[in-house]
């Protein structure tokens, strides 16, 4: 299924795409897409619905983040071999783990804020994993039993805050709007091969990032298993899995976002995001 949340911020309704690509209101079956409802049993029930019989929602409506109020927003750094190379870093021997504040989450097409103190605002197209069953100390072979589906994420990053201001990466990753998520939560049965998806990102119509999940150093099963050794992964948690080459920080000379820039990113089968950078 392709699930999404539609409406003004704070009042989104759960919805699904029918076989003709029309948005259907599923709020009579599920009150929201959030940790209390995003489990395999609930999704199996939704799959039995004849979506064409449900009210249609206009495609002009705002799309919100595809998961509401996840308990954790976890990220993996330097997880593409070609991206590690462009930054001058050695490929990690174990996943680099950091957190993004859940307050950074926004809709896929919402504006991205740039503050007056921001000097090095950067982009990162990424594959997101959405957990559908709590996971603790699981093996790689068990990971798929805990992955509900996938989504598109832009891991927006302020590089000066992330790298030059000491402490942890979380500072450069967590400002409001630095976590556009969606448009869709795609259940895993709709993805033929998660390890062979093309990713791309354009800024002002110019291609910046091109990659494929087959160059990930650690694949999704390994990431979920690895993280489960250090924390319980809970239903609705979002894990964003790293970015391919082409970020502004890796360019020579470096390039960063400025007010008015427009960003478009896509991953095979997961939809597109279109955002504009706005000053605050």
Secondary structure as UniProt FT lines:
FT   STRAND          2..6
FT   TURN            9..10
FT   STRAND          13..17
FT   TURN            19..20
FT   STRAND          23..25
FT   TURN            27..29
FT   TURN            35..37
FT   HELIX           40..47
FT   HELIX           51..53
FT   STRAND          56..57
FT   TURN            59..60
FT   STRAND          63..64
FT   STRAND          73..77
FT   HELIX           81..87
FT   STRAND          96..99
FT   HELIX           102..104
FT   STRAND          105..106
FT   TURN            108..109
FT   STRAND          112..114
FT   TURN            116..117
FT   STRAND          121..122
FT   STRAND          125..131
FT   HELIX           140..145
FT   STRAND          147..155
FT   STRAND          157..158
FT   HELIX           160..164
FT   HELIX           170..173
FT   TURN            176..177
FT   STRAND          179..181
FT   STRAND          185..187
FT   HELIX           188..190
FT   TURN            194..195
FT   STRAND          198..203
FT   TURN            204..205
FT   STRAND          206..212
FT   HELIX           213..215
FT   HELIX           220..228
FT   TURN            229..230
FT   TURN            235..236
FT   STRAND          238..243
FT   HELIX           248..250
FT   TURN            259..260
FT   STRAND          262..267
FT   TURN            268..270
FT   STRAND          271..279
//
